Amino acid sequence: MTQRLTVNLVGAGNVGQTLCHLLNRTGLCEVQDITNRSPGKASIAVEFIKSGQSVAQVQDMRPADIWLITVSDTSVASVAADLADCDHPPAIAVHCSGFLPAGEMHPLGDKGWHLASAHPATTFANPAVSVAQFADTYCGLEGDDTAIATLKPLFTAIGARCFPVRSDAKALYHAAAVMSCNLTTVLQAVAQEAWDAAGVPKDAIDGLQSTLLRNTIDNTLALGPQTALTGPAARGDKDVVTRQHKVVADWHPEAGRAYEVLSTMATRLKQTGKTR
């Protein structure tokens, strides 16, 4: 029987809990030590993952085959530096930032560790829900060949659809994910607020948003952005775009600027298939 890989978790938030629960469930990995700035969170993670033990700090963790670092982006470098100061033998260190390259953990790389980043392109609002939804999640892998060779089959085993991301393109890759998901959500909030300001009843707002958003998603996925795009900018109705921009800008200056820029890109997209 193949020996299970040991995994240590640094950062016991939703992402770490989800991934470690799934890795443990496959039987390919044994989640070993878990640490978090809040010890209580580490204990909650142990209970959810159904494996491992809560440890006070990185320095107290045992050696492991894989160190999964699921802290905030701003903390990745400092965690890597703390880990590099320990006496642990070189292993694989992987962070889950969509923005930062694996090289952000260079203090470990300087000591012979193999580095990678794994970014599951999904939301992690709740670990139990995320575990249930994880199958077929696309996951961008980036880093050195040795780390990727170990991580890719593990992430595939938990249901991820892995694809490569260039180290020098991590920031642009993640910005695309933000625009596809997070900023689309912001635009939905702006639309709700505009309908409300226009006096549309709440039940009608809910229906309008549900119908328009679902049809937009379905058409975009089926036809592609250029063909699916409709509206005044796509029709080339410059007078409507100009007058509507003024109304939006008077109501919400920031939304007005977004409306103007997005309308310009919409016209270009319809005409050329590209936004720039």
Backbone as JSON, one array per atom type, in Angstrom:
{
  "sequence": "MTQRLTVNLVGAGNVGQTLCHLLNRTGLCEVQDITNRSPGKASIAVEFIKSGQSVAQVQDMRPADIWLITVSDTSVASVAADLADCDHPPAIAVHCSGFLPAGEMHPLGDKGWHLASAHPATTFANPAVSVAQFADTYCGLEGDDTAIATLKPLFTAIGARCFPVRSDAKALYHAAAVMSCNLTTVLQAVAQEAWDAAGVPKDAIDGLQSTLLRNTIDNTLALGPQTALTGPAARGDKDVVTRQHKVVADWHPEAGRAYEVLSTMATRLKQTGKTR",
  "N": [[0.84, -1.19, 0.0], [0.58, 2.21, -0.87], [2.34, 4.73, 0.84], [0.78, 7.29, 2.7], [0.87, 10.79, 1.96], [2.07, 13.31, 4.12], [0.49, 16.2, 5.39], [0.77, 19.53, 6.37], [-1.06, 22.26, 7.67], [-1.14, 25.71, 7.38], [-2.88, 28.3, 8.44], [-6.09, 28.3, 9.01], [-8.52, 28.79, 7.65], [-11.5, 29.04, 5.55], [-10.69, 28.08, 3.0], [-8.41, 26.46, 3.53], [-9.55, 24.57, 5.3], [-11.46, 23.36, 3.62], [-9.89, 22.23, 1.48], [-8.14, 20.53, 2.89], [-9.93, 18.8, 4.16], [-10.97, 17.49, 1.91], [-8.62, 16.35, 0.8], [-7.87, 14.66, 2.89], [-10.04, 12.96, 2.87], [-9.71, 11.53, 0.52], [-7.86, 9.62, 1.16], [-5.3, 9.67, 0.28], [-3.69, 11.43, 1.54], [-2.49, 12.44, 4.76], [-3.61, 14.6, 7.04], [-1.81, 16.49, 9.25], [-0.52, 18.5, 11.23], [-1.97, 21.58, 12.34], [-2.09, 25.03, 12.22], [-2.99, 28.33, 13.31], [-3.57, 31.87, 13.48], [-5.53, 32.38, 15.35], [-6.01, 30.17, 17.85], [-8.37, 28.81, 18.43], [-9.66, 28.64, 15.98], [-8.04, 26.85, 14.65], [-8.58, 24.52, 16.08], [-11.27, 24.16, 15.41], [-10.92, 23.6, 12.73], [-9.57, 21.14, 12.83], [-11.62, 19.51, 13.78], [-13.46, 19.72, 11.66], [-12.01, 18.78, 9.44], [-11.48, 16.28, 10.25], [-9.1, 15.13, 10.98], [-5.68, 15.45, 12.09], [-3.94, 17.77, 14.33], [-4.24, 20.58, 16.52], [-1.85, 23.15, 16.59], [0.26, 25.47, 18.23], [2.06, 27.3, 16.94], [4.02, 27.88, 13.92], [6.65, 27.05, 14.36], [6.38, 24.91, 16.06], [5.44, 22.81, 14.62], [5.49, 19.56, 13.12], [7.8, 17.96, 10.8], [6.73, 17.68, 7.35], [5.41, 16.3, 4.28], [4.05, 17.98, 2.54], [3.36, 21.4, 2.78], [0.68, 23.3, 3.28], [-0.25, 26.49, 2.66], [-2.54, 28.66, 3.56], [-3.09, 31.39, 4.09], [-3.8, 34.97, 4.29], [-3.06, 36.96, 1.36], [-1.19, 38.98, 1.96], [0.21, 37.88, 4.02], [1.63, 35.69, 3.18], [4.4, 35.82, 2.48], [5.63, 36.39, 4.95], [4.95, 34.14, 6.48], [6.3, 32.19, 5.03], [8.91, 33.04, 5.5], [9.08, 32.68, 8.28], [8.79, 29.91, 8.4], [11.03, 29.14, 6.99], [12.97, 29.75, 8.81], [12.84, 27.72, 10.56], [13.91, 24.36, 11.5], [13.14, 22.46, 9.66], [13.26, 19.78, 7.28], [13.73, 20.22, 3.7], [10.74, 20.51, 1.78], [7.57, 20.35, 0.08], [6.05, 23.41, -0.52], [3.02, 25.05, -0.75], [0.98, 27.68, -1.73], [-2.27, 29.3, -1.81], [-2.97, 31.6, -3.14], [-4.42, 33.51, -5.7], [-3.25, 35.62, -6.89], [-0.51, 35.98, -6.19], [2.7, 34.72, -7.22], [4.34, 31.49, -6.9], [6.93, 32.04, -6.22], [6.84, 33.98, -4.26], [7.32, 32.8, -1.9], [10.07, 32.67, -1.57], [12.12, 32.57, 0.49], [11.96, 29.95, 1.38], [12.44, 28.53, -0.98], [15.09, 29.24, -1.36], [16.25, 27.55, 0.42], [16.08, 25.09, -0.66], [13.51, 24.06, -0.89], [10.6, 22.92, -2.67], [8.4, 24.82, -4.61], [5.04, 25.98, -5.07], [1.93, 27.28, -6.39], [-1.55, 26.94, -5.91], [-4.58, 27.6, -7.17], [-7.83, 27.36, -6.62], [-10.52, 28.14, -8.59], [-13.04, 29.23, -7.35], [-15.66, 30.03, -5.0], [-15.34, 30.34, -1.45], [-17.21, 30.43, 0.79], [-18.23, 28.97, 2.87], [-17.05, 26.16, 4.55], [-18.33, 23.55, 4.56], [-20.25, 23.77, 2.54], [-18.55, 24.4, 0.43], [-17.02, 22.06, 0.18], [-18.99, 20.32, -0.76], [-19.52, 21.47, -3.21], [-17.18, 21.36, -4.66], [-16.34, 19.57, -6.7], [-15.22, 19.36, -10.05], [-14.21, 21.92, -10.06], [-12.25, 24.44, -11.49], [-8.73, 24.71, -11.39], [-5.92, 26.63, -11.05], [-2.57, 25.91, -11.52], [0.74, 26.61, -10.58], [4.28, 26.91, -10.55], [7.31, 25.14, -9.52], [8.49, 22.26, -11.38], [8.73, 19.84, -9.92], [7.14, 20.21, -7.63], [4.63, 20.64, -8.83], [4.26, 18.19, -10.1], [3.72, 16.52, -7.96], [1.48, 17.74, -6.77], [-0.54, 18.01, -8.74], [-1.82, 15.42, -9.33], [-2.98, 15.01, -6.81], [-4.78, 17.17, -6.47], [-6.37, 16.67, -8.65], [-7.49, 14.28, -7.81], [-9.22, 15.13, -5.79], [-11.18, 16.26, -7.23], [-10.64, 18.49, -8.79], [-10.2, 20.41, -11.8], [-7.37, 20.73, -13.28], [-5.15, 23.25, -14.52], [-2.41, 24.88, -16.22], [-0.73, 27.87, -15.11], [1.13, 30.67, -16.06], [3.99, 31.9, -14.32], [4.7, 34.6, -14.58], [2.32, 35.71, -15.23], [0.47, 35.62, -13.25], [-0.87, 37.75, -11.83], [-2.48, 39.0, -13.79], [-4.02, 36.83, -14.58], [-5.46, 36.39, -12.2], [-6.82, 38.8, -11.95], [-8.6, 38.55, -14.06], [-10.27, 36.54, -13.06], [-11.38, 37.92, -10.91], [-12.82, 39.91, -12.27], [-14.63, 38.32, -13.67], [-16.1, 37.16, -11.63], [-16.2, 38.56, -8.91], [-16.43, 41.39, -9.54], [-18.54, 41.34, -11.27], [-20.54, 40.74, -9.49], [-20.56, 43.11, -8.01], [-21.54, 44.88, -9.96], [-24.13, 43.88, -10.15], [-25.13, 44.68, -7.69], [-25.05, 47.46, -8.01], [-26.94, 47.72, -10.06], [-29.26, 46.86, -8.7], [-29.47, 48.95, -6.82], [-29.88, 51.13, -8.52], [-32.32, 50.49, -9.78], [-33.92, 50.6, -7.5], [-33.64, 53.3, -6.82], [-34.96, 54.33, -8.96], [-37.52, 53.8, -8.37], [-38.63, 51.28, -8.69], [-40.61, 48.53, -7.65], [-39.72, 46.27, -4.95], [-40.22, 43.46, -5.28], [-40.43, 43.33, -8.01], [-37.88, 44.14, -8.75], [-36.35, 41.95, -7.88], [-37.33, 39.97, -9.61], [-36.69, 41.08, -12.14], [-33.87, 41.18, -12.01], [-33.2, 38.46, -11.65], [-34.21, 37.26, -14.03], [-32.88, 38.71, -16.12], [-30.15, 38.32, -15.45], [-29.82, 35.51, -15.43], [-30.51, 34.89, -18.1], [-28.57, 36.33, -19.43], [-26.19, 35.08, -18.6], [-26.64, 32.47, -19.59], [-26.83, 32.97, -22.38], [-24.34, 34.14, -22.92], [-22.56, 32.05, -22.32], [-23.42, 30.16, -24.17], [-23.29, 31.42, -26.68], [-21.08, 33.08, -26.76], [-19.33, 36.14, -25.84], [-19.39, 38.32, -27.78], [-21.52, 37.79, -29.64], [-23.63, 37.43, -27.87], [-23.96, 39.9, -26.68], [-26.06, 42.67, -26.17], [-28.08, 45.71, -26.29], [-27.89, 49.38, -25.98], [-25.21, 50.34, -26.51], [-24.13, 48.22, -27.95], [-25.78, 48.34, -30.15], [-24.93, 50.61, -31.28], [-26.13, 53.0, -30.61], [-25.49, 55.95, -29.99], [-26.53, 58.33, -28.95], [-28.39, 57.54, -26.97], [-26.61, 56.22, -25.23], [-24.95, 58.35, -24.43], [-26.75, 60.17, -23.18], [-27.81, 58.52, -21.22], [-25.54, 57.91, -19.75], [-25.06, 60.42, -18.55], [-27.26, 60.61, -16.82], [-26.8, 58.44, -15.08], [-24.31, 59.23, -14.03], [-24.98, 61.57, -12.67], [-26.53, 60.51, -10.66], [-24.84, 58.64, -9.39], [-21.68, 59.11, -9.27], [-19.32, 57.44, -9.48], [-20.37, 55.05, -10.52], [-21.23, 56.13, -12.88], [-18.83, 56.68, -14.23], [-17.93, 54.07, -14.58], [-19.99, 53.09, -16.2], [-19.6, 54.61, -18.52], [-17.01, 53.8, -19.42], [-17.36, 51.01, -19.71], [-19.37, 50.99, -21.63], [-18.03, 52.03, -23.85], [-16.2, 49.94, -24.29], [-18.05, 47.94, -24.82], [-19.17, 48.71, -27.27], [-16.92, 48.45, -28.91], [-16.41, 45.7, -28.57], [-18.66, 44.55, -29.8], [-18.27, 45.35, -32.42], [-15.71, 44.41, -33.16], [-15.08, 42.1, -31.78], [-13.31, 42.19, -29.74], [-12.28, 43.79, -26.66], [-10.43, 45.77, -26.55]],
  "CA": [[0.0, 0.0, 0.0], [1.36, 3.43, -0.95], [2.29, 5.52, 2.07], [0.1, 8.57, 2.53], [1.67, 12.0, 2.12], [1.67, 14.12, 5.27], [0.18, 17.59, 5.06], [0.6, 20.51, 7.44], [-1.86, 23.4, 7.24], [-0.89, 27.01, 8.02], [-4.03, 29.14, 8.08], [-7.21, 27.34, 9.09], [-9.75, 29.41, 7.17], [-12.4, 28.23, 4.74], [-9.97, 27.41, 1.92], [-7.61, 25.39, 4.12], [-10.44, 23.52, 5.81], [-12.06, 22.65, 2.49], [-8.91, 21.43, 0.76], [-7.62, 19.46, 3.76], [-11.0, 17.81, 4.32], [-11.03, 16.7, 0.68], [-7.39, 15.56, 0.7], [-7.94, 13.6, 3.89], [-11.09, 12.03, 2.48], [-9.24, 10.65, -0.56], [-6.98, 8.59, 1.69], [-3.95, 9.84, -0.26], [-2.94, 12.32, 2.44], [-2.8, 12.49, 6.19], [-3.45, 15.95, 7.59], [-1.02, 16.22, 10.45], [-0.53, 19.62, 12.17], [-2.72, 22.74, 11.85], [-1.89, 26.22, 13.05], [-3.72, 29.52, 12.9], [-3.36, 32.97, 14.44], [-6.49, 32.11, 16.43], [-5.97, 28.73, 18.15], [-9.71, 28.26, 18.37], [-9.96, 28.33, 14.58], [-7.31, 25.62, 14.33], [-9.33, 23.41, 16.68], [-12.46, 23.97, 14.57], [-10.45, 22.96, 11.5], [-9.3, 19.72, 13.14], [-12.91, 18.83, 13.88], [-14.09, 19.66, 10.34], [-11.19, 17.96, 8.55], [-11.49, 14.92, 10.82], [-7.72, 14.65, 11.05], [-4.72, 16.45, 12.5], [-3.98, 18.34, 15.66], [-4.0, 22.01, 16.6], [-0.51, 23.48, 17.07], [0.27, 26.9, 18.55], [2.8, 28.12, 15.99], [4.74, 27.16, 12.87], [7.87, 26.47, 14.92], [6.05, 23.7, 16.8], [4.88, 21.8, 13.72], [6.39, 18.48, 12.72], [8.09, 17.92, 9.37], [5.66, 17.12, 6.53], [5.71, 16.25, 2.85], [3.44, 19.15, 1.9], [2.91, 22.47, 3.66], [-0.37, 24.06, 2.61], [-0.28, 27.81, 3.28], [-3.78, 29.3, 3.12], [-3.24, 32.65, 4.81], [-4.06, 36.09, 3.38], [-1.95, 37.24, 0.43], [-0.18, 39.82, 2.59], [0.92, 37.11, 5.04], [2.33, 34.54, 2.59], [5.85, 36.0, 2.56], [6.09, 36.31, 6.34], [4.83, 32.75, 6.89], [7.4, 31.48, 4.39], [10.14, 33.41, 6.2], [9.06, 32.0, 9.58], [9.01, 28.49, 8.15], [12.43, 28.96, 6.57], [13.81, 29.86, 10.0], [12.76, 26.47, 11.33], [14.9, 23.34, 11.11], [12.47, 21.4, 8.91], [13.89, 19.4, 6.01], [13.02, 20.74, 2.53], [9.52, 19.8, 1.4], [6.79, 21.12, -0.88], [5.22, 24.47, 0.05], [2.06, 25.52, -1.74], [-0.01, 28.66, -1.24], [-3.49, 29.29, -2.63], [-3.26, 32.93, -3.67], [-4.55, 33.59, -7.14], [-2.49, 36.79, -7.34], [0.93, 35.86, -5.97], [3.37, 33.52, -7.74], [4.98, 30.63, -5.89], [8.18, 32.67, -5.83], [6.64, 34.81, -3.07], [7.85, 32.02, -0.78], [11.48, 32.45, -1.93], [13.01, 32.12, 1.58], [11.96, 28.48, 1.39], [13.12, 28.1, -2.2], [16.53, 29.4, -1.15], [16.71, 26.45, 1.25], [15.9, 23.82, -1.36], [12.13, 23.62, -0.93], [9.9, 23.03, -3.95], [7.34, 25.81, -4.39], [3.93, 26.0, -6.03], [0.66, 27.89, -5.98], [-2.74, 26.25, -6.41], [-5.7, 28.53, -6.99], [-9.14, 26.87, -7.06], [-11.32, 29.3, -9.01], [-14.4, 29.12, -6.84], [-15.84, 30.78, -3.76], [-15.2, 29.53, -0.24], [-17.96, 31.15, 1.81], [-18.52, 28.06, 3.97], [-16.34, 24.92, 4.22], [-19.2, 22.42, 4.26], [-20.83, 24.02, 1.22], [-17.46, 24.34, -0.55], [-16.71, 20.64, -0.02], [-20.06, 19.74, -1.59], [-19.51, 22.1, -4.54], [-15.83, 21.45, -5.22], [-16.13, 18.73, -7.88], [-15.11, 20.04, -11.35], [-13.67, 23.27, -9.92], [-11.0, 24.67, -12.23], [-7.67, 25.06, -10.44], [-4.7, 27.06, -11.71], [-1.34, 25.46, -10.86], [1.94, 27.35, -11.01], [5.41, 26.64, -9.68], [8.35, 24.31, -10.13], [7.99, 21.0, -11.94], [8.65, 18.79, -8.9], [5.96, 20.48, -6.8], [3.43, 20.43, -9.64], [4.12, 16.76, -10.36], [3.1, 15.93, -6.77], [0.2, 18.36, -6.44], [-1.58, 17.86, -9.76], [-2.67, 14.24, -9.11], [-3.75, 15.16, -5.57], [-5.92, 18.07, -6.72], [-7.27, 15.95, -9.56], [-8.19, 13.27, -7.02], [-10.3, 15.75, -5.01], [-12.21, 16.74, -8.14], [-10.26, 19.72, -9.49], [-9.76, 20.39, -13.2], [-6.14, 21.51, -13.17], [-4.58, 23.85, -15.72], [-1.2, 25.63, -15.86], [-0.7, 29.33, -15.16], [2.51, 31.17, -16.09], [4.37, 32.66, -13.12], [4.72, 36.03, -14.85], [0.97, 36.15, -15.58], [-0.46, 35.34, -12.14], [-1.7, 38.91, -11.48], [-3.49, 39.19, -14.84], [-4.92, 35.68, -14.46], [-6.37, 36.58, -11.07], [-7.69, 39.93, -12.27], [-9.68, 38.03, -14.89], [-11.21, 35.85, -12.17], [-12.08, 38.96, -10.14], [-13.81, 40.54, -13.15], [-15.65, 37.34, -14.01], [-16.9, 36.81, -10.46], [-16.42, 39.58, -7.89], [-16.9, 42.67, -10.07], [-19.88, 41.1, -11.79], [-21.43, 40.85, -8.33], [-20.68, 44.55, -7.7], [-22.45, 45.47, -10.95], [-25.49, 43.49, -9.79], [-25.53, 45.55, -6.58], [-25.31, 48.79, -8.58], [-28.21, 47.63, -10.77], [-30.32, 46.85, -7.68], [-29.59, 50.29, -6.25], [-30.43, 52.01, -9.55], [-33.75, 50.19, -9.89], [-34.56, 51.11, -6.3], [-33.68, 54.77, -6.95], [-35.92, 54.64, -10.01], [-38.85, 53.54, -7.83], [-39.14, 49.95, -9.06], [-40.93, 47.76, -6.43], [-38.7, 45.27, -4.61], [-40.49, 42.16, -5.88], [-40.12, 43.45, -9.44], [-36.41, 44.17, -8.86], [-35.88, 40.57, -7.77], [-37.67, 39.28, -10.84], [-35.89, 41.65, -13.22], [-32.48, 40.77, -11.89], [-33.1, 37.02, -11.86], [-34.42, 36.96, -15.44], [-31.82, 39.28, -16.94], [-28.86, 37.72, -15.14], [-29.8, 34.12, -15.9], [-30.49, 34.87, -19.57], [-27.27, 36.85, -19.86], [-25.21, 34.01, -18.39], [-26.92, 31.38, -20.54], [-26.51, 33.41, -23.75], [-22.89, 34.35, -23.03], [-21.91, 30.74, -22.36], [-23.82, 29.43, -25.37], [-23.01, 32.14, -27.92], [-19.87, 33.89, -26.67], [-19.65, 37.53, -25.47], [-19.69, 39.23, -28.89], [-22.85, 37.52, -30.17], [-24.64, 37.56, -26.81], [-24.07, 41.3, -26.24], [-27.14, 43.5, -26.71], [-28.17, 46.99, -25.6], [-27.64, 50.58, -26.8], [-23.82, 50.43, -26.98], [-23.97, 47.2, -28.98], [-26.52, 48.78, -31.34], [-24.34, 51.84, -31.8], [-27.04, 54.11, -30.33], [-24.62, 56.84, -29.22], [-27.32, 59.33, -28.24], [-28.9, 56.92, -25.74], [-25.47, 55.98, -24.34], [-24.5, 59.64, -23.89], [-27.77, 60.71, -22.26], [-27.93, 57.61, -20.09], [-24.34, 58.12, -18.95], [-25.24, 61.62, -17.73], [-28.22, 60.3, -15.75], [-26.13, 57.58, -14.11], [-23.25, 60.0, -13.36], [-25.62, 62.49, -11.72], [-27.02, 59.71, -9.53], [-23.76, 57.88, -8.74], [-20.53, 59.47, -10.12], [-18.42, 56.3, -9.75], [-21.07, 54.17, -11.44], [-21.24, 56.82, -14.16], [-17.54, 56.45, -14.91], [-17.91, 52.67, -15.01], [-20.93, 52.97, -17.32], [-18.99, 55.2, -19.72], [-15.91, 52.96, -19.89], [-17.89, 49.72, -20.16], [-20.11, 51.22, -22.88], [-17.02, 52.14, -24.91], [-15.71, 48.59, -24.57], [-19.15, 47.17, -25.4], [-19.24, 49.07, -28.69], [-15.75, 47.84, -29.56], [-16.6, 44.26, -28.57], [-19.66, 44.17, -30.81], [-17.74, 45.62, -33.75], [-14.45, 43.73, -33.47], [-14.91, 40.86, -31.01], [-12.33, 42.45, -28.69], [-12.63, 44.97, -25.87], [-9.38, 46.79, -26.63]],
  "C": [[0.88, 1.24, 0.0], [1.21, 4.24, 0.32], [1.65, 6.87, 1.8], [1.07, 9.73, 2.74], [1.15, 12.77, 3.33], [1.52, 15.57, 4.84], [0.07, 18.41, 6.33], [-0.14, 21.71, 6.88], [-1.52, 24.64, 8.06], [-1.97, 27.97, 7.54], [-5.27, 28.28, 7.96], [-8.54, 27.98, 8.7], [-10.54, 28.47, 6.28], [-11.67, 27.45, 3.65], [-9.18, 26.22, 2.47], [-8.46, 24.25, 4.63], [-11.02, 22.69, 4.68], [-11.07, 21.71, 1.83], [-8.4, 20.27, 1.62], [-8.68, 18.4, 4.02], [-11.05, 16.89, 3.1], [-9.8, 15.81, 0.52], [-7.4, 14.4, 1.68], [-8.93, 12.52, 3.47], [-10.65, 11.08, 1.37], [-8.43, 9.47, -0.04], [-5.57, 8.69, 1.17], [-3.06, 10.65, 0.66], [-3.4, 12.14, 3.88], [-2.54, 13.91, 6.67], [-2.9, 15.81, 9.0], [-1.14, 17.36, 11.49], [-1.21, 20.82, 11.52], [-2.46, 23.9, 12.79], [-2.63, 27.4, 12.44], [-3.45, 30.62, 13.92], [-4.31, 32.85, 15.63], [-6.52, 30.62, 16.7], [-7.34, 28.07, 18.07], [-10.1, 27.85, 16.96], [-9.25, 27.04, 14.15], [-8.04, 24.4, 14.88], [-10.6, 23.11, 15.88], [-12.08, 23.24, 13.29], [-10.19, 21.48, 11.71], [-10.61, 18.94, 13.15], [-13.55, 18.67, 12.5], [-13.34, 18.71, 9.41], [-11.23, 16.49, 8.95], [-10.1, 14.3, 10.8], [-6.85, 15.79, 11.56], [-4.85, 16.88, 13.95], [-3.66, 19.83, 15.6], [-2.64, 22.27, 17.24], [-0.43, 25.0, 17.2], [0.94, 27.75, 17.48], [3.59, 27.24, 15.01], [5.94, 26.42, 13.43], [7.62, 25.14, 15.64], [5.55, 22.56, 15.91], [5.94, 20.76, 13.33], [6.72, 18.58, 11.23], [6.92, 17.27, 8.61], [6.1, 17.09, 5.07], [5.23, 17.51, 2.13], [3.01, 20.13, 2.98], [1.94, 23.33, 2.87], [-0.55, 25.38, 3.35], [-1.49, 28.57, 2.74], [-4.08, 30.51, 4.0], [-3.58, 33.75, 3.81], [-2.84, 36.36, 2.5], [-0.83, 38.02, 1.11], [0.66, 39.07, 3.62], [1.75, 35.97, 4.48], [3.83, 34.65, 2.78], [6.35, 35.83, 3.99], [5.98, 34.88, 6.88], [5.98, 31.94, 6.3], [8.72, 31.78, 5.1], [10.21, 32.73, 7.56], [9.36, 30.51, 9.41], [10.45, 28.21, 7.75], [13.39, 29.03, 7.76], [13.78, 28.61, 10.87], [13.78, 25.47, 10.78], [14.3, 22.22, 10.26], [13.22, 21.05, 7.63], [13.08, 19.95, 4.84], [11.83, 19.86, 2.14], [8.85, 20.6, 0.28], [5.96, 22.15, -0.12], [4.31, 24.99, -1.05], [1.12, 26.53, -1.09], [-1.18, 28.7, -2.23], [-3.9, 30.66, -3.12], [-3.4, 32.86, -5.18], [-3.68, 34.68, -7.73], [-0.98, 36.57, -7.27], [1.5, 34.62, -6.64], [3.97, 32.71, -6.6], [6.26, 31.25, -5.38], [8.06, 33.63, -4.65], [7.2, 34.11, -1.83], [9.34, 31.74, -0.95], [12.4, 32.12, -0.75], [13.07, 30.61, 1.7], [12.67, 27.92, 0.16], [14.63, 28.19, -2.07], [17.12, 28.27, -0.32], [16.42, 25.08, 0.63], [14.48, 23.28, -1.38], [11.6, 23.74, -2.36], [8.63, 23.85, -3.73], [6.28, 25.74, -5.48], [2.8, 26.86, -5.49], [-0.46, 27.09, -6.63], [-3.94, 27.13, -6.12], [-7.0, 27.92, -7.52], [-10.05, 28.06, -7.36], [-12.78, 29.09, -8.64], [-14.5, 29.96, -5.58], [-15.8, 29.83, -2.57], [-15.91, 30.24, 0.92], [-18.18, 30.29, 3.05], [-17.87, 26.71, 3.65], [-17.23, 23.75, 3.85], [-19.81, 22.56, 2.87], [-19.75, 23.88, 0.15], [-17.04, 22.9, -0.84], [-17.72, 20.0, -0.97], [-20.0, 20.25, -3.03], [-18.19, 21.93, -5.29], [-15.63, 20.65, -6.51], [-16.2, 19.56, -9.16], [-14.7, 21.51, -11.23], [-12.36, 23.38, -10.7], [-9.96, 25.22, -11.26], [-6.39, 25.39, -11.19], [-3.48, 26.65, -10.91], [-0.15, 26.2, -11.46], [3.06, 27.05, -10.04], [6.43, 25.74, -10.33], [7.81, 22.92, -10.46], [7.81, 19.91, -10.88], [7.41, 18.97, -8.04], [4.69, 20.19, -7.58], [3.19, 18.94, -9.89], [3.48, 16.03, -9.18], [1.68, 16.45, -6.56], [-0.9, 18.08, -7.45], [-2.42, 16.6, -9.55], [-3.5, 14.33, -7.82], [-4.98, 16.05, -5.79], [-6.9, 17.44, -7.7], [-8.1, 14.94, -8.79], [-9.32, 13.86, -6.19], [-11.34, 16.42, -5.91], [-11.86, 17.98, -8.94], [-9.93, 19.44, -10.95], [-8.55, 21.31, -13.29], [-5.68, 22.04, -14.53], [-3.38, 24.69, -15.31], [-1.41, 27.14, -15.97], [0.77, 29.77, -15.16], [2.78, 32.03, -14.86], [4.29, 34.16, -13.37], [3.34, 36.59, -15.19], [-0.03, 35.95, -14.44], [-1.4, 36.52, -11.85], [-2.81, 39.12, -12.5], [-4.51, 38.05, -14.81], [-5.94, 35.92, -13.34], [-7.31, 37.75, -11.29], [-8.86, 39.48, -13.14], [-10.72, 37.31, -14.05], [-12.03, 36.85, -11.36], [-13.17, 39.61, -11.01], [-14.95, 39.59, -13.47], [-16.61, 37.09, -12.85], [-17.22, 38.02, -9.58], [-17.01, 40.88, -8.45], [-18.25, 42.53, -10.75], [-20.91, 41.22, -10.67], [-21.63, 42.31, -7.94], [-21.64, 45.22, -8.68], [-23.91, 45.09, -10.66], [-26.02, 44.34, -8.63], [-25.86, 46.95, -7.08], [-26.66, 48.79, -9.31], [-29.39, 47.63, -9.79], [-30.57, 48.25, -7.13], [-30.21, 51.26, -7.24], [-31.92, 51.76, -9.73], [-34.52, 50.74, -8.68], [-34.71, 52.63, -6.37], [-34.7, 55.21, -7.99], [-37.35, 54.33, -9.59], [-39.45, 52.2, -8.21], [-39.43, 49.15, -7.77], [-39.93, 46.62, -6.21], [-38.97, 43.92, -5.27], [-40.2, 42.18, -7.38], [-38.61, 43.48, -9.66], [-35.87, 42.75, -8.82], [-36.14, 39.8, -9.05], [-36.86, 39.76, -12.03], [-34.46, 41.11, -13.19], [-32.31, 39.28, -12.18], [-33.22, 36.67, -13.34], [-33.27, 37.44, -16.3], [-30.48, 38.58, -16.71], [-28.77, 36.29, -15.66], [-29.73, 34.05, -17.43], [-29.15, 35.35, -20.11], [-26.2, 35.77, -19.73], [-25.4, 32.9, -19.42], [-26.49, 31.76, -21.95], [-25.01, 33.58, -23.94], [-22.16, 33.03, -23.13], [-22.22, 30.0, -23.65], [-23.3, 30.09, -26.65], [-21.66, 32.85, -27.94], [-20.24, 35.35, -26.45], [-20.08, 38.4, -26.64], [-21.12, 39.03, -29.41], [-23.93, 37.76, -29.12], [-24.9, 39.01, -26.42], [-25.21, 42.02, -26.96], [-27.12, 44.84, -25.99], [-27.75, 48.15, -26.48], [-26.21, 50.68, -27.32], [-23.58, 49.43, -28.1], [-24.66, 47.59, -30.28], [-25.89, 50.0, -32.0], [-25.22, 53.06, -31.58], [-26.34, 55.11, -29.41], [-25.42, 57.86, -28.42], [-27.86, 58.77, -26.93], [-27.77, 56.7, -24.74], [-25.04, 57.27, -23.66], [-25.48, 60.18, -22.86], [-27.9, 59.84, -21.02], [-26.72, 57.73, -19.17], [-24.49, 59.32, -18.03], [-26.19, 61.35, -16.55], [-27.55, 59.47, -14.66], [-25.08, 58.37, -13.33], [-23.83, 60.99, -12.36], [-26.1, 61.76, -10.47], [-25.88, 59.11, -8.72], [-22.5, 58.1, -9.58], [-19.61, 58.3, -10.46], [-19.07, 55.31, -10.73], [-21.15, 54.8, -12.83], [-19.96, 56.61, -14.93], [-17.45, 55.01, -15.42], [-18.82, 52.46, -16.22], [-20.29, 53.48, -18.61], [-17.9, 54.28, -20.29], [-16.43, 51.63, -20.44], [-18.69, 49.86, -21.46], [-19.15, 51.35, -24.05], [-16.49, 50.76, -25.29], [-16.79, 47.72, -25.2], [-19.28, 47.46, -26.89], [-18.12, 48.4, -29.47], [-15.9, 46.33, -29.66], [-17.56, 43.82, -29.66], [-19.1, 44.33, -32.21], [-16.56, 44.72, -34.13], [-14.25, 42.38, -32.79], [-13.9, 41.0, -29.89], [-12.72, 43.7, -27.91], [-11.57, 46.07, -25.93], [-8.76, 46.86, -28.02]]
}
